[in-house]
Amino acid sequence: MPRILPPLLLISDDRVLADQARQLLTYNALECTVLTTSSDCSKAPLCRWLKDAPLNHSGRVHALLGEAVEVLERTRHAFRSSELGRLRKRLEQALGELPPPDD
């Protein structure tokens, strides 16, 4: 069974270093997301990699549901379970129905 690897992610609050990393990655044709600010994160405002502030209860619920959906999506071909597919859809729906987290 092939291993499913998570996407590469490089996080640095040093913009010059991040720009150099982007250039090297592009030159070597490596796919990698480089974050320098929390607004770069596709999960903003839930992205806390570049912030020290802890998530509140609502934020933790959103992050946990989002992580569960991502894992189910990434592994859907490995398990081929209709039950897991239905669970993923229910979690996505629940995530969409929740009010946005407060910072």
Rosetta silent file (secondary structure, phi, psi, omega in degrees, C-alpha in Angstrom):
SEQUENCE: MPRILPPLLLISDDRVLADQARQLLTYNALECTVLTTSSDCSKAPLCRWLKDAPLNHSGRVHALLGEAVEVLERTRHAFRSSELGRLRKRLEQALGELPPPDD
SCORE:     score description
SCORE:     0.000 S_00000001
   1 L     0.000  129.961 -179.080    0.000    0.000    0.000 S_00000001
   2 L   -69.499  144.493  177.016    1.479    3.396   -0.968 S_00000001
   3 L   -79.299  138.290  176.845    2.226    5.807    1.841 S_00000001
   4 L   -98.944  115.040 -178.204    0.270    9.029    1.821 S_00000001
   5 L   -95.775  141.028  176.256    2.585   11.881    2.702 S_00000001
   6 L   -70.188  154.727  178.073    1.313   15.190    4.028 S_00000001
   7 L   -64.401  148.574  179.430    2.057   18.259    1.892 S_00000001
   8 L   -74.199  140.294 -178.689    5.302   20.036    2.717 S_00000001
   9 E  -140.203  124.515  178.092    4.975   23.205    4.728 S_00000001
  10 E  -114.717  128.208 -176.024    7.752   25.629    5.628 S_00000001
  11 E  -123.671  124.703  179.150    7.027   28.273    8.253 S_00000001
  12 L  -150.244  135.009  175.576    9.309   31.214    8.969 S_00000001
  13 L   -88.974    4.541  175.998    8.680   34.692   10.310 S_00000001
  14 L   -96.251  103.368 -174.151   11.875   35.826    8.536 S_00000001
  15 H   -62.346  -38.653  179.922   10.628   37.108    5.169 S_00000001
  16 H   -63.129  -47.387  178.664   14.108   37.222    3.547 S_00000001
  17 H   -62.793  -40.304  179.127   14.808   33.619    4.516 S_00000001
  18 H   -64.037  -41.199  178.030   11.331   32.573    3.339 S_00000001
  19 H   -63.452  -41.138  177.198   11.891   34.264   -0.050 S_00000001
  20 H   -62.976  -41.685  179.279   15.227   32.451   -0.441 S_00000001
  21 H   -63.320  -42.833  178.161   13.540   29.156    0.434 S_00000001
  22 H   -58.340  -45.035 -179.890   10.792   29.797   -2.152 S_00000001
  23 H   -61.754  -45.424  179.091   13.415   30.441   -4.833 S_00000001
  24 H   -63.887  -41.751  179.736   15.336   27.259   -3.992 S_00000001
  25 H   -64.341  -43.622  178.680   12.159   25.183   -3.902 S_00000001
  26 H   -64.365  -45.415 -179.926   11.004   26.584   -7.246 S_00000001
  27 H   -58.593  -38.179 -178.654   14.428   26.080   -8.812 S_00000001
  28 L   -93.203    9.850  178.050   14.428   22.435   -7.682 S_00000001
  29 L    53.590   42.463  177.142   10.777   21.924   -8.699 S_00000001
  30 L  -103.126  131.900  177.833    9.738   20.984   -5.166 S_00000001
  31 L   -85.463  123.898 -178.932    6.171   21.649   -4.085 S_00000001
  32 L  -160.564  136.572  174.481    6.065   23.328   -0.707 S_00000001
  33 E   -90.143  132.063  179.400    3.937   26.012    0.898 S_00000001
  34 E  -114.081  120.911  179.159    5.957   28.758    2.573 S_00000001
  35 E  -108.801  135.191  174.980    4.233   30.795    5.279 S_00000001
  36 L  -121.252  -22.017  175.246    5.634   34.005    6.700 S_00000001
  37 L  -135.836  159.352 -178.769    2.512   35.485    8.277 S_00000001
  38 H   -64.077  -25.428  178.498   -0.647   33.936    9.651 S_00000001
  39 H   -71.113  -16.903  175.780   -2.626   35.549    6.804 S_00000001
  40 H   -71.802  -20.619 -174.170   -0.634   33.368    4.344 S_00000001
  41 L   -73.424  133.904  179.279   -2.252   30.315    5.891 S_00000001
  42 L   -67.844  -15.285 -179.037   -5.169   28.831    3.960 S_00000001
  43 L   -99.236    8.133 -179.034   -6.838   28.112    7.298 S_00000001
  44 L   -54.883  138.595    6.584   -6.713   31.733    8.545 S_00000001
  45 L   -89.540    8.597 -179.516   -7.938   32.764   11.110 S_00000001
  46 L   -78.926  -13.770 -178.474   -7.524   29.266   12.589 S_00000001
  47 L   -69.241  120.383 -177.878   -3.869   29.109   11.589 S_00000001
  48 L  -117.009   12.686 -176.969   -1.811   29.534   14.757 S_00000001
  49 L   -63.057  -32.987 -176.646    1.638   28.589   13.455 S_00000001
  50 L  -110.663   15.503  177.911    2.808   32.178   13.521 S_00000001
  51 L  -125.674  147.825  176.666    0.768   33.365   16.498 S_00000001
  52 L   -89.717  -16.669 -175.118    1.276   32.700   20.177 S_00000001
  53 L   -67.172  131.026  177.386   -2.385   33.136   21.083 S_00000001
  54 L   -74.603  155.047  176.438   -4.126   29.889   22.037 S_00000001
  55 L   -73.078  144.725  172.111   -7.397   28.958   20.368 S_00000001
  56 L   -80.819 -178.318 -175.541  -10.589   29.486   22.329 S_00000001
  57 H   -58.434  -46.419 -179.780  -13.136   26.653   22.661 S_00000001
  58 H   -61.824  -41.662  178.198  -14.896   27.501   19.382 S_00000001
  59 H   -63.627  -39.630  178.715  -11.567   27.726   17.561 S_00000001
  60 H   -64.891  -40.242  178.283  -10.462   24.354   18.916 S_00000001
  61 H   -63.652  -45.533  177.879  -13.719   22.741   17.734 S_00000001
  62 H   -60.287  -47.179 -178.546  -13.303   24.264   14.258 S_00000001
  63 H   -63.088  -41.879 -179.641   -9.668   23.194   14.065 S_00000001
  64 H   -65.477  -45.479  177.552  -10.441   19.662   15.246 S_00000001
  65 H   -63.399  -42.004  178.607  -13.307   19.214   12.788 S_00000001
  66 H   -62.418  -41.803  178.341  -11.207   20.660    9.985 S_00000001
  67 H   -64.620  -41.973  179.055   -8.331   18.316   10.793 S_00000001
  68 H   -62.291  -43.222  178.990  -10.664   15.299   10.882 S_00000001
  69 H   -62.873  -43.314  179.549  -12.132   16.224    7.493 S_00000001
  70 H   -61.800  -43.249  179.683   -8.631   16.662    6.020 S_00000001
  71 H   -64.404  -44.525  178.791   -7.473   13.265    7.305 S_00000001
  72 H   -63.261  -38.715  178.782  -10.584   11.545    5.967 S_00000001
  73 H   -66.974  -45.450 -178.584  -10.140   13.277    2.602 S_00000001
  74 H   -65.183  -31.367 -174.088   -6.424   12.402    2.333 S_00000001
  75 L  -102.768    7.956 -174.593   -7.012    8.752    3.235 S_00000001
  76 H   -63.074  -31.985  179.340  -10.247    8.141    1.335 S_00000001
  77 H   -77.701  -25.677 -178.885   -8.513    6.167   -1.430 S_00000001
  78 H   -73.819  -34.270 -174.419   -6.604    4.031    1.065 S_00000001
  79 H  -105.088  -25.421  178.489   -9.678    2.806    2.927 S_00000001
  80 L    45.920   51.013 -179.105  -12.486    3.003    0.337 S_00000001
  81 L  -109.886  122.671  177.570  -15.130    3.038    3.038 S_00000001
  82 H   -67.562  -30.931  177.509  -18.549    4.455    2.271 S_00000001
  83 H   -64.387  -43.905  178.133  -19.108    4.878    6.011 S_00000001
  84 H   -65.735  -35.239  176.970  -15.994    7.042    6.328 S_00000001
  85 H   -64.117  -42.408  177.848  -17.122    9.027    3.290 S_00000001
  86 H   -65.998  -39.994  177.608  -20.505    9.689    4.873 S_00000001
  87 H   -61.387  -44.317  178.883  -18.795   10.661    8.136 S_00000001
  88 H   -59.096  -44.414 -179.902  -16.547   13.107    6.277 S_00000001
  89 H   -64.892  -39.317  178.191  -19.556   14.725    4.613 S_00000001
  90 H   -65.672  -39.889  178.238  -21.405   15.004    7.945 S_00000001
  91 H   -65.977  -41.135  177.592  -18.346   16.587    9.568 S_00000001
  92 H   -61.466  -41.350  179.547  -17.986   19.048    6.669 S_00000001
  93 H   -65.259  -44.703  179.030  -21.662   19.961    7.024 S_00000001
  94 H   -61.752  -40.043  179.062  -21.340   20.409   10.800 S_00000001
  95 H   -63.837  -39.754  178.454  -18.265   22.586   10.280 S_00000001
  96 H   -69.179  -26.836 -179.241  -20.182   24.743    7.805 S_00000001
  97 H   -84.887  -18.542  179.797  -23.097   25.149   10.217 S_00000001
  98 L   -70.404  145.574  174.025  -20.974   26.276   13.162 S_00000001
  99 L   -67.189  153.172 -179.662  -20.613   29.990   13.744 S_00000001
 100 L   -60.892  147.064 -179.672  -17.144   31.327   12.911 S_00000001
 101 L   -69.191  147.552  174.667  -14.652   31.107   15.790 S_00000001
 102 L   -90.178  141.946  176.397  -13.931   34.198   17.834 S_00000001
 103 L   -87.639    0.000    0.000  -10.316   35.246   18.243 S_00000001
